[in-house]
Amino acid sequence: MALRIGQRPAQRKAAFPPSVDAGTRLLILGSLPGDASIKQGEYYAHRGNAFWALIGDVLDEDLRSAPYAAMPSGR
């Protein structure tokens, strides 16, 4: 989308570094984290995010109410 005369470009956001290592078997790729995620330093920080419901269904776990530190990583 082109900028109009006098319009300023959106502020550039920074994402998190990749969360991978030599044992990584699956990557979940998405868009840039939202403002809440960046502010809290957590991927998909808003617990209402459909991501946690989807992953919770796959793993048969209730992830929406779990603290971020308990979220699955690198399984």
All heavy atoms as a GROMACS GRO file, in nm:
protein
  567
    1MET      N    1   0.084  -0.116   0.000
    1MET     CA    2   0.000   0.000   0.000
    1MET      C    3   0.088   0.123   0.000
    1MET      O    4   0.180   0.136   0.080
    1MET     CB    5  -0.091  -0.002   0.123
    1MET     CG    6  -0.183   0.113   0.132
    1MET     SD    7  -0.293   0.086   0.275
    1MET     CE    8  -0.405   0.217   0.244
    2ALA      N    9   0.063   0.214  -0.090
    2ALA     CA   10   0.143   0.336  -0.103
    2ALA      C   11   0.105   0.437   0.004
    2ALA      O   12  -0.010   0.446   0.046
    2ALA     CB   13   0.123   0.394  -0.242
    3LEU      N   14   0.205   0.514   0.046
    3LEU     CA   15   0.180   0.621   0.142
    3LEU      C   16   0.127   0.744   0.069
    3LEU      O   17   0.165   0.772  -0.044
    3LEU     CB   18   0.309   0.658   0.216
    3LEU     CG   19   0.369   0.552   0.307
    3LEU    CD1   20   0.500   0.601   0.364
    3LEU    CD2   21   0.274   0.518   0.419
    4ARG      N   22   0.041   0.817   0.134
    4ARG     CA   23  -0.010   0.942   0.079
    4ARG      C   24   0.084   1.055   0.121
    4ARG      O   25   0.158   1.042   0.218
    4ARG     CB   26  -0.150   0.969   0.130
    4ARG     CG   27  -0.248   0.865   0.084
    4ARG     CD   28  -0.385   0.895   0.135
    4ARG     NE   29  -0.476   0.791   0.091
    4ARG     CZ   30  -0.602   0.785   0.121
    4ARG    NH1   31  -0.655   0.878   0.197
    4ARG    NH2   32  -0.677   0.688   0.076
    5ILE      N   33   0.077   1.164   0.052
    5ILE     CA   34   0.160   1.280   0.084
    5ILE      C   35   0.133   1.321   0.229
    5ILE      O   36   0.018   1.334   0.270
    5ILE     CB   37   0.132   1.396  -0.013
    5ILE    CG1   38   0.175   1.356  -0.153
    5ILE    CG2   39   0.204   1.523   0.032
    5ILE    CD1   40   0.139   1.456  -0.260
    6GLY      N   41   0.238   1.337   0.305
    6GLY     CA   42   0.227   1.375   0.445
    6GLY      C   43   0.204   1.260   0.540
    6GLY      O   44   0.208   1.277   0.662
    7GLN      N   45   0.181   1.141   0.488
    7GLN     CA   46   0.157   1.024   0.572
    7GLN      C   47   0.290   0.964   0.613
    7GLN      O   48   0.382   0.953   0.533
    7GLN     CB   49   0.073   0.921   0.497
    7GLN     CG   50   0.030   0.803   0.579
    7GLN     CD   51  -0.058   0.706   0.499
    7GLN    OE1   52  -0.068   0.717   0.377
    7GLN    NE2   53  -0.118   0.613   0.568
    8ARG      N   54   0.303   0.926   0.738
    8ARG     CA   55   0.427   0.865   0.788
    8ARG      C   56   0.417   0.714   0.781
    8ARG      O   57   0.310   0.658   0.805
    8ARG     CB   58   0.451   0.907   0.932
    8ARG     CG   59   0.461   1.055   0.949
    8ARG     CD   60   0.476   1.088   1.093
    8ARG     NE   61   0.607   1.147   1.108
    8ARG     CZ   62   0.664   1.174   1.222
    8ARG    NH1   63   0.602   1.144   1.334
    8ARG    NH2   64   0.782   1.228   1.227
    9PRO      N   65   0.526   0.647   0.752
    9PRO     CA   66   0.523   0.500   0.753
    9PRO      C   67   0.504   0.449   0.895
    9PRO      O   68   0.537   0.517   0.992
    9PRO     CB   69   0.661   0.461   0.699
    9PRO     CG   70   0.747   0.580   0.718
    9PRO     CD   71   0.657   0.701   0.717
   10ALA      N   72   0.447   0.331   0.907
   10ALA     CA   73   0.426   0.268   1.038
   10ALA      C   74   0.561   0.245   1.106
   10ALA      O   75   0.662   0.222   1.039
   10ALA     CB   76   0.352   0.136   1.021
   11GLN      N   77   0.561   0.250   1.237
   11GLN     CA   78   0.683   0.224   1.312
   11GLN      C   79   0.726   0.079   1.290
   11GLN      O   80   0.643  -0.012   1.293
   11GLN     CB   81   0.660   0.249   1.460
   11GLN     CG   82   0.784   0.229   1.544
   11GLN     CD   83   0.757   0.258   1.691
   11GLN    OE1   84   0.646   0.295   1.729
   11GLN    NE2   85   0.858   0.241   1.772
   12ARG      N   86   0.852   0.059   1.268
   12ARG     CA   87   0.904  -0.076   1.245
   12ARG      C   88   0.908  -0.153   1.377
   12ARG      O   89   0.954  -0.103   1.478
   12ARG     CB   90   1.043  -0.068   1.185
   12ARG     CG   91   1.096  -0.200   1.144
   12ARG     CD   92   1.232  -0.186   1.080
   12ARG     NE   93   1.269  -0.312   1.026
   12ARG     CZ   94   1.289  -0.338   0.899
   12ARG    NH1   95   1.280  -0.241   0.812
   12ARG    NH2   96   1.322  -0.457   0.857
   13LYS      N   97   0.857  -0.273   1.375
   13LYS     CA   98   0.855  -0.358   1.495
   13LYS      C   99   0.967  -0.460   1.485
   13LYS      O  100   1.009  -0.498   1.377
   13LYS     CB  101   0.723  -0.432   1.507
   13LYS     CG  102   0.605  -0.343   1.533
   13LYS     CD  103   0.480  -0.425   1.551
   13LYS     CE  104   0.360  -0.337   1.574
   13LYS     NZ  105   0.239  -0.417   1.592
   14ALA      N  106   1.011  -0.506   1.599
   14ALA     CA  107   1.112  -0.611   1.605
   14ALA      C  108   1.047  -0.739   1.656
   14ALA      O  109   0.960  -0.736   1.742
   14ALA     CB  110   1.225  -0.570   1.698
   15ALA      N  111   1.087  -0.851   1.600
   15ALA     CA  112   1.036  -0.981   1.643
   15ALA      C  113   1.134  -1.046   1.738
   15ALA      O  114   1.236  -0.988   1.774
   15ALA     CB  115   1.012  -1.069   1.521
   16PHE      N  116   1.102  -1.166   1.779
   16PHE     CA  117   1.190  -1.242   1.868
   16PHE      C  118   1.290  -1.321   1.785
   16PHE      O  119   1.264  -1.354   1.670
   16PHE     CB  120   1.108  -1.340   1.952
   16PHE     CG  121   0.996  -1.276   2.028
   16PHE    CD1  122   0.865  -1.315   2.008
   16PHE    CD2  123   1.021  -1.176   2.120
   16PHE    CE1  124   0.762  -1.257   2.078
   16PHE    CE2  125   0.919  -1.117   2.191
   16PHE     CZ  126   0.789  -1.157   2.170
   17PRO      N  127   1.402  -1.357   1.844
   17PRO     CA  128   1.496  -1.443   1.771
   17PRO      C  129   1.434  -1.582   1.753
   17PRO      O  130   1.345  -1.621   1.830
   17PRO     CB  131   1.619  -1.449   1.862
   17PRO     CG  132   1.570  -1.411   1.997
   17PRO     CD  133   1.452  -1.321   1.978
   18PRO      N  134   1.478  -1.658   1.654
   18PRO     CA  135   1.423  -1.793   1.633
   18PRO      C  136   1.445  -1.880   1.757
   18PRO      O  137   1.543  -1.866   1.828
   18PRO     CB  138   1.504  -1.847   1.515
   18PRO     CG  139   1.563  -1.727   1.450
   18PRO     CD  140   1.580  -1.624   1.556
   19SER      N  141   1.352  -1.970   1.780
   19SER     CA  142   1.361  -2.064   1.892
   19SER      C  143   1.384  -2.203   1.833
   19SER      O  144   1.293  -2.284   1.823
   19SER     CB  145   1.231  -2.060   1.973
   19SER     OG  146   1.237  -2.151   2.080
   20VAL      N  147   1.507  -2.228   1.791
   20VAL     CA  148   1.544  -2.355   1.729
   20VAL      C  149   1.679  -2.401   1.780
   20VAL      O  150   1.758  -2.322   1.829
   20VAL     CB  151   1.549  -2.343   1.574
   20VAL    CG1  152   1.414  -2.307   1.517
   20VAL    CG2  153   1.652  -2.243   1.530
   21ASP      N  154   1.705  -2.529   1.766
   21ASP     CA  155   1.836  -2.585   1.795
   21ASP      C  156   1.857  -2.707   1.705
   21ASP      O  157   1.774  -2.737   1.620
   21ASP     CB  158   1.853  -2.618   1.944
   21ASP     CG  159   1.756  -2.724   1.994
   21ASP    OD1  160   1.702  -2.802   1.912
   21ASP    OD2  161   1.735  -2.730   2.116
   22ALA      N  162   1.964  -2.779   1.726
   22ALA     CA  163   1.998  -2.893   1.640
   22ALA      C  164   1.892  -3.003   1.645
   22ALA      O  165   1.878  -3.081   1.551
   22ALA     CB  166   2.134  -2.949   1.678
   23GLY      N  167   1.814  -3.008   1.752
   23GLY     CA  168   1.713  -3.113   1.765
   23GLY      C  169   1.575  -3.072   1.713
   23GLY      O  170   1.480  -3.150   1.723
   24THR      N  171   1.563  -2.953   1.659
   24THR     CA  172   1.434  -2.906   1.610
   24THR      C  173   1.385  -2.992   1.495
   24THR      O  174   1.458  -3.018   1.401
   24THR     CB  175   1.444  -2.758   1.565
   24THR    OG1  176   1.484  -2.679   1.678
   24THR    CG2  177   1.311  -2.707   1.512
   25ARG      N  178   1.259  -3.038   1.505
   25ARG     CA  179   1.199  -3.119   1.399
   25ARG      C  180   1.083  -3.050   1.331
   25ARG      O  181   1.043  -3.088   1.223
   25ARG     CB  182   1.150  -3.252   1.457
   25ARG     CG  183   1.260  -3.337   1.518
   25ARG     CD  184   1.206  -3.466   1.574
   25ARG     NE  185   1.068  -3.449   1.620
   25ARG     CZ  186   0.994  -3.544   1.668
   25ARG    NH1  187   1.040  -3.666   1.677
   25ARG    NH2  188   0.871  -3.523   1.708
   26LEU      N  189   1.025  -2.952   1.397
   26LEU     CA  190   0.906  -2.885   1.343
   26LEU      C  191   0.917  -2.735   1.369
   26LEU      O  192   0.949  -2.693   1.480
   26LEU     CB  193   0.780  -2.939   1.413
   26LEU     CG  194   0.649  -2.872   1.381
   26LEU    CD1  195   0.608  -2.901   1.237
   26LEU    CD2  196   0.542  -2.918   1.478
   27LEU      N  197   0.892  -2.657   1.266
   27LEU     CA  198   0.887  -2.512   1.281
   27LEU      C  199   0.744  -2.466   1.258
   27LEU      O  200   0.680  -2.509   1.164
   27LEU     CB  201   0.979  -2.443   1.178
   27LEU     CG  202   1.127  -2.469   1.192
   27LEU    CD1  203   1.202  -2.400   1.078
   27LEU    CD2  204   1.179  -2.418   1.325
   28ILE      N  205   0.697  -2.379   1.343
   28ILE     CA  206   0.567  -2.317   1.324
   28ILE      C  207   0.595  -2.173   1.283
   28ILE      O  208   0.647  -2.094   1.362
   28ILE     CB  209   0.481  -2.323   1.452
   28ILE    CG1  210   0.455  -2.468   1.489
   28ILE    CG2  211   0.351  -2.246   1.431
   28ILE    CD1  212   0.382  -2.488   1.618
   29LEU      N  213   0.563  -2.142   1.160
   29LEU     CA  214   0.592  -2.010   1.106
   29LEU      C  215   0.465  -1.926   1.107
   29LEU      O  216   0.357  -1.975   1.076
   29LEU     CB  217   0.646  -2.021   0.963
   29LEU     CG  218   0.768  -2.113   0.948
   29LEU    CD1  219   0.806  -2.126   0.802
   29LEU    CD2  220   0.885  -2.061   1.030
   30GLY      N  221   0.479  -1.803   1.143
   30GLY     CA  222   0.363  -1.715   1.148
   30GLY      C  223   0.401  -1.573   1.114
   30GLY      O  224   0.507  -1.547   1.057
   31SER      N  225   0.317  -1.485   1.153
   31SER     CA  226   0.341  -1.344   1.126
   31SER      C  227   0.416  -1.282   1.243
   31SER      O  228   0.444  -1.345   1.343
   31SER     CB  229   0.208  -1.274   1.102
   31SER     OG  230   0.126  -1.286   1.216
   32LEU      N  231   0.445  -1.155   1.228
   32LEU     CA  232   0.513  -1.081   1.333
   32LEU      C  233   0.429  -1.083   1.460
   32LEU      O  234   0.307  -1.066   1.454
   32LEU     CB  235   0.535  -0.937   1.288
   32LEU     CG  236   0.610  -0.846   1.383
   32LEU    CD1  237   0.756  -0.892   1.396
   32LEU    CD2  238   0.605  -0.703   1.334
   33PRO      N  239   0.489  -1.104   1.576
   33PRO     CA  240   0.413  -1.105   1.701
   33PRO      C  241   0.337  -0.973   1.720
   33PRO      O  242   0.384  -0.867   1.680
   33PRO     CB  243   0.519  -1.121   1.809
   33PRO     CG  244   0.637  -1.180   1.740
   33PRO     CD  245   0.632  -1.129   1.599
   34GLY      N  246   0.221  -0.981   1.782
   34GLY     CA  247   0.142  -0.862   1.810
   34GLY      C  248   0.203  -0.779   1.921
   34GLY      O  249   0.299  -0.819   1.987
   35ASP      N  250   0.146  -0.661   1.942
   35ASP     CA  251   0.199  -0.569   2.043
   35ASP      C  252   0.202  -0.632   2.182
   35ASP      O  253   0.299  -0.615   2.256
   35ASP     CB  254   0.116  -0.441   2.046
   35ASP     CG  255   0.133  -0.358   1.919
   35ASP    OD1  256   0.235  -0.374   1.850
   35ASP    OD2  257   0.042  -0.277   1.889
   36ALA      N  258   0.097  -0.706   2.219
   36ALA     CA  259   0.094  -0.770   2.352
   36ALA      C  260   0.206  -0.872   2.366
   36ALA      O  261   0.270  -0.881   2.470
   36ALA     CB  262  -0.041  -0.838   2.376
   37SER      N  263   0.231  -0.948   2.260
   37SER     CA  264   0.338  -1.049   2.264
   37SER      C  265   0.475  -0.984   2.276
   37SER      O  266   0.559  -1.028   2.355
   37SER     CB  267   0.333  -1.136   2.138
   37SER     OG  268   0.215  -1.212   2.136
   38ILE      N  269   0.498  -0.879   2.199
   38ILE     CA  270   0.627  -0.810   2.204
   38ILE      C  271   0.648  -0.748   2.342
   38ILE      O  272   0.755  -0.761   2.402
   38ILE     CB  273   0.637  -0.705   2.092
   38ILE    CG1  274   0.643  -0.774   1.956
   38ILE    CG2  275   0.758  -0.615   2.112
   38ILE    CD1  276   0.630  -0.681   1.837
   39LYS      N  277   0.544  -0.685   2.395
   39LYS     CA  278   0.554  -0.620   2.526
   39LYS      C  279   0.584  -0.721   2.637
   39LYS      O  280   0.664  -0.695   2.726
   39LYS     CB  281   0.424  -0.546   2.557
   39LYS     CG  282   0.427  -0.467   2.685
   39LYS     CD  283   0.299  -0.389   2.705
   39LYS     CE  284   0.305  -0.310   2.834
   39LYS     NZ  285   0.184  -0.230   2.853
   40GLN      N  286   0.522  -0.839   2.630
   40GLN     CA  287   0.541  -0.941   2.733
   40GLN      C  288   0.659  -1.033   2.705
   40GLN      O  289   0.697  -1.113   2.790
   40GLN     CB  290   0.414  -1.024   2.748
   40GLN     CG  291   0.298  -0.943   2.801
   40GLN     CD  292   0.172  -1.026   2.814
   40GLN    OE1  293   0.176  -1.142   2.848
   40GLN    NE2  294   0.058  -0.964   2.786
   41GLY      N  295   0.715  -1.026   2.583
   41GLY     CA  296   0.828  -1.113   2.549
   41GLY      C  297   0.788  -1.258   2.535
   41GLY      O  298   0.867  -1.348   2.562
   42GLU      N  299   0.663  -1.283   2.495
   42GLU     CA  300   0.611  -1.418   2.482
   42GLU      C  301   0.542  -1.434   2.347
   42GLU      O  302   0.465  -1.348   2.306
   42GLU     CB  303   0.506  -1.447   2.591
   42GLU     CG  304   0.558  -1.432   2.731
   42GLU     CD  305   0.447  -1.449   2.834
   42GLU    OE1  306   0.329  -1.456   2.797
   42GLU    OE2  307   0.480  -1.456   2.954
   43TYR      N  308   0.566  -1.545   2.281
   43TYR     CA  309   0.493  -1.574   2.158
   43TYR      C  310   0.346  -1.595   2.191
   43TYR      O  311   0.313  -1.662   2.289
   43TYR     CB  312   0.546  -1.701   2.091
   43TYR     CG  313   0.675  -1.679   2.017
   43TYR    CD1  314   0.796  -1.716   2.072
   43TYR    CD2  315   0.673  -1.622   1.890
   43TYR    CE1  316   0.914  -1.696   2.002
   43TYR    CE2  317   0.790  -1.603   1.819
   43TYR     CZ  318   0.911  -1.640   1.876
   43TYR     OH  319   1.027  -1.620   1.808
   44TYR      N  320   0.258  -1.541   2.110
   44TYR     CA  321   0.112  -1.560   2.126
   44TYR      C  322   0.070  -1.533   2.270
   44TYR      O  323   0.004  -1.613   2.334
   44TYR     CB  324   0.070  -1.701   2.082
   44TYR     CG  325   0.121  -1.735   1.945
   44TYR    CD1  326   0.231  -1.818   1.928
   44TYR    CD2  327   0.060  -1.683   1.832
   44TYR    CE1  328   0.278  -1.849   1.800
   44TYR    CE2  329   0.106  -1.712   1.705
   44TYR     CZ  330   0.216  -1.795   1.691
   44TYR     OH  331   0.262  -1.825   1.566
   45ALA      N  332   0.111  -1.416   2.323
   45ALA     CA  333   0.092  -1.384   2.465
   45ALA      C  334  -0.054  -1.376   2.506
   45ALA      O  335  -0.087  -1.410   2.620
   45ALA     CB  336   0.161  -1.252   2.498
   46HIS      N  337  -0.141  -1.334   2.419
   46HIS     CA  338  -0.283  -1.323   2.456
   46HIS      C  339  -0.343  -1.462   2.463
   46HIS      O  340  -0.347  -1.535   2.365
   46HIS     CB  341  -0.357  -1.237   2.352
   46HIS     CG  342  -0.495  -1.203   2.394
   46HIS    ND1  343  -0.600  -1.290   2.380
   46HIS    CD2  344  -0.545  -1.092   2.451
   46HIS    CE1  345  -0.710  -1.234   2.426
   46HIS    NE2  346  -0.680  -1.113   2.470
   47ARG      N  347  -0.388  -1.502   2.581
   47ARG     CA  348  -0.437  -1.639   2.600
   47ARG      C  349  -0.563  -1.670   2.521
   47ARG      O  350  -0.601  -1.784   2.505
   47ARG     CB  351  -0.461  -1.668   2.749
   47ARG     CG  352  -0.332  -1.677   2.829
   47ARG     CD  353  -0.243  -1.790   2.775
   47ARG     NE  354  -0.115  -1.789   2.840
   47ARG     CZ  355  -0.004  -1.740   2.788
   47ARG    NH1  356  -0.006  -1.686   2.668
   47ARG    NH2  357   0.109  -1.744   2.852
   48GLY      N  358  -0.629  -1.567   2.470
   48GLY     CA  359  -0.745  -1.590   2.385
   48GLY      C  360  -0.706  -1.621   2.242
   48GLY      O  361  -0.790  -1.651   2.159
   49ASN      N  362  -0.578  -1.616   2.213
   49ASN     CA  363  -0.529  -1.642   2.078
   49ASN      C  364  -0.564  -1.786   2.038
   49ASN      O  365  -0.544  -1.880   2.116
   49ASN     CB  366  -0.377  -1.622   2.075
   49ASN     CG  367  -0.321  -1.621   1.936
   49ASN    OD1  368  -0.338  -1.716   1.861
   49ASN    ND2  369  -0.254  -1.512   1.900
   50ALA      N  370  -0.615  -1.802   1.919
   50ALA     CA  371  -0.657  -1.935   1.871
   50ALA      C  372  -0.540  -2.032   1.862
   50ALA      O  373  -0.560  -2.154   1.862
   50ALA     CB  374  -0.726  -1.921   1.736
   51PHE      N  375  -0.418  -1.982   1.856
   51PHE     CA  376  -0.301  -2.068   1.848
   51PHE      C  377  -0.298  -2.168   1.964
   51PHE      O  378  -0.276  -2.286   1.945
   51PHE     CB  379  -0.174  -1.984   1.847
   51PHE     CG  380  -0.048  -2.065   1.850
   51PHE    CD1  381   0.002  -2.122   1.734
   51PHE    CD2  382   0.021  -2.086   1.969
   51PHE    CE1  383   0.119  -2.198   1.736
   51PHE    CE2  384   0.137  -2.161   1.972
   51PHE     CZ  385   0.185  -2.216   1.856
   52TRP      N  386  -0.322  -2.117   2.087
   52TRP     CA  387  -0.314  -2.205   2.204
   52TRP      C  388  -0.425  -2.308   2.206
   52TRP      O  389  -0.405  -2.421   2.250
   52TRP     CB  390  -0.312  -2.123   2.333
   52TRP     CG  391  -0.187  -2.041   2.343
   52TRP    CD1  392  -0.180  -1.904   2.349
   52TRP    CD2  393  -0.053  -2.088   2.342
   52TRP    NE1  394  -0.049  -1.864   2.353
   52TRP    CE2  395   0.032  -1.976   2.348
   52TRP    CE3  396   0.006  -2.214   2.335
   52TRP    CZ2  397   0.170  -1.985   2.350
   52TRP    CZ3  398   0.144  -2.223   2.337
   52TRP    CH2  399   0.224  -2.111   2.344
   53ALA      N  400  -0.542  -2.272   2.158
   53ALA     CA  401  -0.651  -2.370   2.150
   53ALA      C  402  -0.615  -2.479   2.050
   53ALA      O  403  -0.637  -2.598   2.076
   53ALA     CB  404  -0.780  -2.300   2.110
   54LEU      N  405  -0.560  -2.440   1.937
   54LEU     CA  406  -0.523  -2.537   1.834
   54LEU      C  407  -0.414  -2.632   1.883
   54LEU      O  408  -0.427  -2.754   1.874
   54LEU     CB  409  -0.475  -2.463   1.708
   54LEU     CG  410  -0.420  -2.550   1.596
   54LEU    CD1  411  -0.530  -2.635   1.535
   54LEU    CD2  412  -0.355  -2.464   1.490
   55ILE      N  413  -0.307  -2.577   1.937
   55ILE     CA  414  -0.198  -2.661   1.986
   55ILE      C  415  -0.245  -2.746   2.105
   55ILE      O  416  -0.208  -2.863   2.118
   55ILE     CB  417  -0.075  -2.576   2.024
   55ILE    CG1  418  -0.022  -2.502   1.901
   55ILE    CG2  419   0.034  -2.661   2.087
   55ILE    CD1  420   0.022  -2.592   1.786
   56GLY      N  421  -0.328  -2.689   2.192
   56GLY     CA  422  -0.383  -2.765   2.305
   56GLY      C  423  -0.466  -2.882   2.258
   56GLY      O  424  -0.458  -2.991   2.315
   57ASP      N  425  -0.545  -2.863   2.150
   57ASP     CA  426  -0.624  -2.973   2.096
   57ASP      C  427  -0.533  -3.084   2.040
   57ASP      O  428  -0.558  -3.202   2.061
   57ASP     CB  429  -0.718  -2.924   1.985
   57ASP     CG  430  -0.836  -2.847   2.040
   57ASP    OD1  431  -0.858  -2.848   2.163
   57ASP    OD2  432  -0.906  -2.784   1.958
   58VAL      N  433  -0.427  -3.044   1.973
   58VAL     CA  434  -0.334  -3.142   1.915
   58VAL      C  435  -0.266  -3.222   2.026
   58VAL      O  436  -0.249  -3.344   2.015
   58VAL     CB  437  -0.228  -3.072   1.827
   58VAL    CG1  438  -0.117  -3.167   1.788
   58VAL    CG2  439  -0.294  -3.012   1.703
   59LEU      N  440  -0.227  -3.154   2.134
   59LEU     CA  441  -0.156  -3.220   2.244
   59LEU      C  442  -0.249  -3.274   2.352
   59LEU      O  443  -0.204  -3.335   2.448
   59LEU     CB  444  -0.057  -3.122   2.308
   59LEU     CG  445   0.053  -3.068   2.215
   59LEU    CD1  446   0.135  -2.962   2.287
   59LEU    CD2  447   0.141  -3.181   2.165
   60ASP      N  448  -0.379  -3.249   2.337
   60ASP     CA  449  -0.479  -3.288   2.436
   60ASP      C  450  -0.446  -3.230   2.573
   60ASP      O  451  -0.445  -3.300   2.675
   60ASP     CB  452  -0.494  -3.440   2.442
   60ASP     CG  453  -0.622  -3.483   2.512
   60ASP    OD1  454  -0.720  -3.405   2.510
   60ASP    OD2  455  -0.624  -3.593   2.571
   61GLU      N  456  -0.417  -3.099   2.575
   61GLU     CA  457  -0.386  -3.026   2.698
   61GLU      C  458  -0.459  -2.893   2.695
   61GLU      O  459  -0.482  -2.836   2.589
   61GLU     CB  460  -0.236  -2.998   2.708
   61GLU     CG  461  -0.149  -3.120   2.721
   61GLU     CD  462  -0.002  -3.086   2.730
   61GLU    OE1  463   0.031  -2.973   2.776
   61GLU    OE2  464   0.080  -3.169   2.692
   62ASP      N  465  -0.495  -2.840   2.812
   62ASP     CA  466  -0.555  -2.708   2.822
   62ASP      C  467  -0.443  -2.606   2.834
   62ASP      O  468  -0.391  -2.582   2.942
   62ASP     CB  469  -0.649  -2.699   2.942
   62ASP     CG  470  -0.708  -2.560   2.959
   62ASP    OD1  471  -0.702  -2.479   2.863
   62ASP    OD2  472  -0.762  -2.532   3.067
   63LEU      N  473  -0.405  -2.546   2.722
   63LEU     CA  474  -0.296  -2.450   2.723
   63LEU      C  475  -0.342  -2.307   2.743
   63LEU      O  476  -0.262  -2.221   2.778
   63LEU     CB  477  -0.216  -2.460   2.592
   63LEU     CG  478  -0.150  -2.595   2.568
   63LEU    CD1  479  -0.075  -2.594   2.435
   63LEU    CD2  480  -0.055  -2.630   2.681
   64ARG      N  481  -0.470  -2.280   2.725
   64ARG     CA  482  -0.518  -2.142   2.741
   64ARG      C  483  -0.502  -2.093   2.884
   64ARG      O  484  -0.483  -1.975   2.907
   64ARG     CB  485  -0.663  -2.131   2.699
   64ARG     CG  486  -0.679  -2.133   2.551
   64ARG     CD  487  -0.822  -2.102   2.515
   64ARG     NE  488  -0.832  -2.090   2.371
   64ARG     CZ  489  -0.934  -2.034   2.311
   64ARG    NH1  490  -1.034  -1.986   2.381
   64ARG    NH2  491  -0.938  -2.026   2.181
   65SER      N  492  -0.511  -2.180   2.982
   65SER     CA  493  -0.501  -2.138   3.121
   65SER      C  494  -0.363  -2.163   3.180
   65SER      O  495  -0.338  -2.127   3.295
   65SER     CB  496  -0.608  -2.207   3.205
   65SER     OG  497  -0.590  -2.348   3.200
   66ALA      N  498  -0.275  -2.222   3.105
   66ALA     CA  499  -0.140  -2.253   3.156
   66ALA      C  500  -0.051  -2.128   3.152
   66ALA      O  501  -0.062  -2.046   3.063
   66ALA     CB  502  -0.077  -2.363   3.071
   67PRO      N  503   0.038  -2.114   3.250
   67PRO     CA  504   0.135  -2.003   3.245
   67PRO      C  505   0.231  -2.024   3.128
   67PRO      O  506   0.256  -2.137   3.086
   67PRO     CB  507   0.208  -2.011   3.379
   67PRO     CG  508   0.187  -2.151   3.426
   67PRO     CD  509   0.057  -2.198   3.367
   68TYR      N  510   0.284  -1.915   3.076
   68TYR     CA  511   0.370  -1.923   2.958
   68TYR      C  512   0.488  -2.017   2.981
   68TYR      O  513   0.527  -2.091   2.892
   68TYR     CB  514   0.420  -1.784   2.919
   68TYR     CG  515   0.492  -1.782   2.787
   68TYR    CD1  516   0.420  -1.786   2.668
   68TYR    CD2  517   0.630  -1.779   2.781
   68TYR    CE1  518   0.484  -1.786   2.546
   68TYR    CE2  519   0.695  -1.779   2.658
   68TYR     CZ  520   0.622  -1.782   2.542
   68TYR     OH  521   0.686  -1.783   2.421
   69ALA      N  522   0.546  -2.014   3.100
   69ALA     CA  523   0.662  -2.099   3.130
   69ALA      C  524   0.630  -2.249   3.114
   69ALA      O  525   0.719  -2.330   3.093
   69ALA     CB  526   0.712  -2.071   3.269
   70ALA      N  527   0.502  -2.284   3.124
   70ALA     CA  528   0.462  -2.425   3.112
   70ALA      C  529   0.424  -2.463   2.968
   70ALA      O  530   0.392  -2.578   2.943
   70ALA     CB  531   0.342  -2.453   3.204
   71MET      N  532   0.430  -2.367   2.877
   71MET     CA  533   0.392  -2.397   2.739
   71MET      C  534   0.492  -2.493   2.676
   71MET      O  535   0.611  -2.491   2.708
   71MET     CB  536   0.388  -2.268   2.656
   71MET     CG  537   0.283  -2.172   2.700
   71MET     SD  538   0.119  -2.246   2.689
   71MET     CE  539   0.020  -2.112   2.746
   72PRO      N  540   0.443  -2.579   2.588
   72PRO     CA  541   0.533  -2.674   2.524
   72PRO      C  542   0.632  -2.603   2.434
   72PRO      O  543   0.599  -2.508   2.364
   72PRO     CB  544   0.438  -2.762   2.442
   72PRO     CG  545   0.315  -2.683   2.426
   72PRO     CD  546   0.306  -2.590   2.543
   73SER      N  547   0.755  -2.646   2.439
   73SER     CA  548   0.857  -2.594   2.349
   73SER      C  549   0.955  -2.705   2.319
   73SER      O  550   1.004  -2.772   2.408
   73SER     CB  551   0.930  -2.474   2.410
   73SER     OG  552   0.997  -2.512   2.528
   74GLY      N  553   0.978  -2.727   2.194
   74GLY     CA  554   1.076  -2.826   2.154
   74GLY      C  555   1.036  -2.968   2.182
   74GLY      O  556   1.122  -3.054   2.199
   75ARG      N  557   0.908  -2.999   2.185
   75ARG     CA  558   0.867  -3.137   2.208
   75ARG      C  559   0.894  -3.221   2.086
   75ARG      O  560   0.885  -3.182   1.977
   75ARG     CB  561   0.718  -3.145   2.240
   75ARG     CG  562   0.690  -3.095   2.377
   75ARG     CD  563   0.546  -3.122   2.406
   75ARG     NE  564   0.517  -3.067   2.537
   75ARG     CZ  565   0.407  -3.090   2.602
   75ARG    NH1  566   0.314  -3.166   2.551
   75ARG    NH2  567   0.385  -3.038   2.719
   0.00000   0.00000   0.00000
